[in-house]
Amino acid sequence: MAEAYTIARKKNGSEGIDGITFQDIEERGVSKYLKEIREELINRTYRPQRNRRQEIPKGNGKVRILGIPTIKDRIVQGALKLILEPVFEADFQEGSYGYRPKRTAHQAVKKVEKAIISGKRKIIDLDLSNYFDTVKHHILLSKIAQRVVDKEILHLIKLILKASGKEGVPQGGVISPLFANLYLNEIDKMLEKAKEVTKSKGKYTEIEYARFADDIIIAVSSHPSMNWLLPKVIMRLKEELKKIKVKINKEKTKVVNLEKGEAINFLGFKMKRRRTFKGKWSVLTIPQSKKRTQLLEKIKRVIKEHRRTGIFEMMISDLNRILRGWVNYFSIGNSQNFFSYIRDYVEKKVRRYLMKQRGKKVYGWNRWSSDCLYNEIGLFDNYKLVQMP
């Protein structure tokens, strides 16, 4: 629990439904607080509280509902995760990347890129309907019980699941990603088996996949001799999803043929085939347009907020934090043009802010040089791509 508290404290999330903050706990004494939780767990008097609901805009007027547990419940879930994660990791498959130790979204994107380059250009872009909200507790518990026999642990897991409602695992819960991965593990096993049985000459696979939580891309060989494979994979997917009562979003799920110039979206990236200057086929991987639009709107909102406060240093700090996170995430692939556009856009907005503060309507290109913005003011300027193996 001490380690779980340290992890939760580093993330510095907001309070839950009880209103208790990290500052409140530290004023009271962390050791004392953890001891009280331990006693509740041992005496079986611990009861998770309801999650605080928080809406996160998704675009197009839609929102994602996050369930924010109390700090106490985050500590308990974090401690439970530290115990259970190594147990279930032994069963998780190679194509699963979401919220797992030493695995990243970048690795998942690169795996899809390599699959496309190797000739797997018929893509199943699978979208699951309200996946986190529809996880069936009795099915999840049966999967957990295959590996965990400790009655106290199983009792605690039941309490945590019950606190989130009759079904589903809350997006925002510390242990939810682990449960979500476990729930879809049989899908991964089926795809791994499909890879193995369709290997040609014992080496070249005819199918590849990457899953990040409920975002799933399955790449199937586009060779004419493999035309039978795509419908077979779709049939097996439906069979396995039916077993765990997960529905496919028919409106968003699609089969894309990259050889016809179509594109796929995966984890915020848009991916399509293109020819290089040397005439070879490669994959163009760029941020989705809506991701750039969301970033620009966030930048405008930050600048507008600080125009009222007049605290320039705070505005630069907020902009740097936003830009650093966005650029780090999209630093793979072919984001150069996007980065150049954003860099110029931010420069223009900051210059405009500075001149408006002085009652002038011009942009101040001469007054505020790029060297001044980056070296003196300290505006973020690390727009670099990274190369992954």
Sequence and secondary structure as in RCSB ss.txt:
>XXXX:A:sequence
MAEAYTIARKKNGSEGIDGITFQDIEERGVSKYLKEIREELINRTYRPQRNRRQEIPKGNGKVRILGIPTIKDRI
VQGALKLILEPVFEADFQEGSYGYRPKRTAHQAVKKVEKAIISGKRKIIDLDLSNYFDTVKHHILLSKIAQRVVD
KEILHLIKLILKASGKEGVPQGGVISPLFANLYLNEIDKMLEKAKEVTKSKGKYTEIEYARFADDIIIAVSSHPS
MNWLLPKVIMRLKEELKKIKVKINKEKTKVVNLEKGEAINFLGFKMKRRRTFKGKWSVLTIPQSKKRTQLLEKIK
RVIKEHRRTGIFEMMISDLNRILRGWVNYFSIGNSQNFFSYIRDYVEKKVRRYLMKQRGKKVYGWNRWSSDCLYN
EIGLFDNYKLVQMP
>XXXX:A:secstr
 HHHHHHHHHHT    TT   HHHHHHH HHHHHHHHHHHHHTT       EEEEEEEETTEEEEEEE  HHHHH
HHHHHHHHHHHHHHTT  TTB TT TT  HHHHHHHHHHHHHTT  EEEEEEBTTHHHH  HHHHHHHHHTT   
HHHHHHHHHHHHHT SS   TT SSHHHHHHHHTHHHHHHHHHHHHHT BTTTB SEEEEEETTEEEEEE  SGG
GTTHHHHHHHHHHHHHHHTT  B TTT EEEEGGGT  EEETTEEEEEEE TTS EEEEEEE HHHHHHHHHHHH
HHHHHHHHH  HHHHHHHHHHHHHHHHHHT SSS HHHHHHHHHHHHHHHHHHHHHHTT  S  TTTS HHIIII
IS            
